[in-house]
Amino acid sequence: MPDVDLDAARREFAYLTGLFEDAALLASEGQGIETVHDGLIKMRRVSITMGRIQRQLVILNKLLQ
């Protein structure tokens, strides 16, 4: 693993951690959903955030290999 750019891996991990925090915040906001429309909006936001998390995990995995 000597070819790993640790600074890049740390940046990606920090960004990933922030995305997890965003997802947790969105999920907690979802507790107050009152209509189906509100639920759809929150679901889309969570879905987008989860997609970003998946992309960051792929990037981090590539950096660490």
C-alpha positions as CSV (number, residue, x, y, z in Angstrom):
1,M,0.0,0.0,0.0
2,P,2.9,2.4,-0.4
3,D,1.3,4.0,-3.5
4,V,-1.6,5.3,-1.5
5,D,-2.0,9.1,-1.4
6,L,-2.9,9.4,2.3
7,D,-3.9,13.1,2.0
8,A,-6.4,12.2,-0.8
9,A,-7.7,9.3,1.1
10,R,-8.2,11.5,4.2
11,R,-10.0,14.2,2.1
12,E,-12.3,11.6,0.6
13,F,-13.0,10.0,4.0
14,A,-13.8,13.4,5.5
15,Y,-16.1,14.2,2.7
16,L,-17.8,10.8,3.1
17,T,-18.2,11.4,6.8
18,G,-20.0,14.7,6.0
19,L,-22.3,12.9,3.6
20,F,-23.2,10.4,6.3
21,E,-24.0,13.3,8.6
22,D,-26.2,14.8,5.9
23,A,-28.0,11.5,5.4
24,A,-28.6,11.3,9.2
25,L,-30.0,14.9,9.2
26,L,-32.3,14.1,6.3
27,A,-33.5,11.0,8.0
28,S,-34.3,12.9,11.2
29,E,-36.1,15.5,9.2
30,G,-38.2,12.7,7.7
31,Q,-39.7,12.0,11.2
32,G,-41.8,15.1,10.8
33,I,-43.4,14.3,7.4
34,E,-47.0,15.2,7.3
35,T,-48.0,14.5,3.7
36,V,-47.1,12.0,1.0
37,H,-45.7,14.9,-1.1
38,D,-43.4,15.9,1.8
39,G,-42.4,12.2,2.0
40,L,-41.5,12.1,-1.6
41,I,-39.3,15.2,-1.4
42,K,-37.4,13.8,1.6
43,M,-37.1,10.4,-0.1
44,R,-35.5,12.0,-3.1
45,R,-33.1,14.0,-0.9
46,V,-32.1,10.8,0.9
47,S,-31.7,8.9,-2.4
48,I,-29.4,11.6,-3.8
49,T,-27.3,11.7,-0.7
50,M,-27.0,7.9,-0.7
51,G,-25.9,8.0,-4.3
52,R,-23.2,10.5,-3.3
53,I,-22.1,8.2,-0.5
54,Q,-21.8,5.3,-2.9
55,R,-19.7,7.3,-5.3
56,Q,-17.4,8.5,-2.5
57,L,-17.0,4.9,-1.2
58,V,-15.9,3.8,-4.7
59,I,-13.4,6.7,-4.9
60,L,-12.0,5.9,-1.4
61,N,-11.8,2.2,-2.3
62,K,-9.8,3.0,-5.4
63,L,-7.4,5.2,-3.5
64,L,-6.8,2.6,-0.9
65,Q,-6.1,-0.3,-3.3
